């Protein structure tokens, strides 16, 4: 786990995985919010209270935001490395 903070290599190598996790977490957060809205509008409990569904949605969206941030940093670092390699060839 410490490898994440020792250099940019980890972020560049795992940017695809972070993008997939960000997508899943974002859609999961949207689904949790929709279930919370349906639960509150129908005045029934769908296993949890509506506020619990909203809190799950917020937690999932915050996790997704972190994944998307890691993905964006990985893309940026890859672009900088590619640009540096192109300049050194010239």
C-alpha positions, -999 to +999 in steps of 0.1 A: +000+000+000+029+024+006+038+020-031+010+045-038+028+073-021+064+066-031+062+076-068+040+083-098+045+048-112+016+033-093-008+059-104+002+057-140+000+019-140-034+017-123-053+045-140-076+021-159-086+003-127-093+037-110-115+048-139-135+016-137-139+018-099-149+055-103-176+046-128-190+018-106-190+039-075-207+068-093-235+046-107-239+029-074-243+063-057-269+073-082-288+040-077-287+045-039-301+080-043-329+068-065-338+040-041-338+066-013-361+089-033-385+060-041-385+049-005-393+084+008-419+091-019-438+058-013-436+061+025-423+025+027-390+011+040-369-007+015-347-025+040-333+008+052-347+042+061-344+068+033-317+088+051-296+056+052-299+053+014-289+090+010-259+085+033-248+054+012-252+075-019-230+103-005-203+078+007-203+061-027-201+094-046-172+106-024-154+073-030-160+077-067-147+112-066-114+099-051-112+073-078-118+098-106-092+121-091-066+092-092-076+085-128-071+121-138-037+123-121-027+091-138-037+105-172-018+137-165+014+119-155+012+097-185+008+127-208+037+145-192+059+114-196+049+109-233+055+146-239+090+143-223+098+112-244+087+130-276+109+160-268+139+138-262+136+121-296+137+154-314 
